[in-house]
Amino acid sequence: MRGIDIGEIIKVSWFPIDELEETALSLESKTREVILELFFQVVSDVVTNKGRLATSPNKGGGWDPAN
């Protein structure tokens, strides 16, 4: 399969979004904090598990530039 962002999911983090108050800037700021936290968690998992990470299938989350 080809496309962008079609690989297995390593880790997911959910956070609340206020549909009435959020802006692109506030969402970008929240996302940046979550991404940094996930990065450190994944690096720790890689070190602890000697490079093996548990993954989940990516069910429909991807983009194929040919479509």
C-alpha positions as CSV (number, residue, x, y, z in Angstrom):
1,M,0.0,0.0,0.0
2,R,1.3,3.5,-0.8
3,G,0.4,6.8,0.7
4,I,1.2,9.1,3.6
5,D,0.8,8.2,7.2
6,I,-0.4,4.6,6.6
7,G,1.9,2.8,9.0
8,E,0.9,1.1,12.2
9,I,-0.1,3.2,15.2
10,I,2.5,3.3,18.0
11,K,0.7,5.4,20.5
12,V,-2.4,7.6,20.8
13,S,-3.3,10.4,23.2
14,W,-6.7,11.9,23.4
15,F,-7.3,15.4,24.9
16,P,-10.5,17.5,25.2
17,I,-11.3,20.1,22.6
18,D,-13.7,23.0,23.4
19,E,-15.6,23.3,20.1
20,L,-16.8,26.8,20.9
21,E,-13.5,28.3,22.2
22,E,-10.6,26.6,20.5
23,T,-8.6,28.3,17.8
24,A,-6.0,27.0,15.4
25,L,-3.4,28.5,17.7
26,S,-4.8,27.0,20.9
27,L,-5.1,23.6,19.3
28,E,-1.5,23.8,17.9
29,S,-0.3,24.6,21.4
30,K,-2.1,21.7,23.0
31,T,-1.0,19.4,20.3
32,R,2.6,20.4,20.7
33,E,2.5,19.6,24.4
34,V,1.0,16.2,23.7
35,I,3.4,15.3,20.9
36,L,6.4,16.1,23.2
37,E,5.0,13.9,25.9
38,L,4.3,11.0,23.5
39,F,7.9,11.4,22.1
40,F,9.4,10.8,25.5
41,Q,7.0,7.9,26.2
42,V,7.9,6.2,22.9
43,V,11.7,6.8,23.4
44,S,11.4,5.2,26.9
45,D,9.4,2.3,25.4
46,V,12.1,1.7,22.7
47,V,14.9,1.7,25.4
48,T,12.9,-0.5,27.8
49,N,11.8,-3.0,25.1
50,K,15.1,-3.0,23.1
51,G,13.6,-1.4,20.0
52,R,10.3,-3.4,19.9
53,L,7.2,-1.4,20.1
54,A,3.6,-2.6,20.5
55,T,1.5,-1.3,17.6
56,S,-2.1,-1.2,16.5
57,P,-3.4,-1.3,12.9
58,N,-4.0,1.9,11.1
59,K,-7.7,1.6,10.1
60,G,-8.3,4.1,7.4
61,G,-6.1,6.9,8.7
62,G,-3.9,7.8,5.7
63,W,-3.7,9.9,2.6
64,D,-2.9,8.8,-0.9
65,P,-1.9,11.7,-3.1
66,A,-3.0,9.7,-6.2
67,N,-6.6,9.9,-5.0
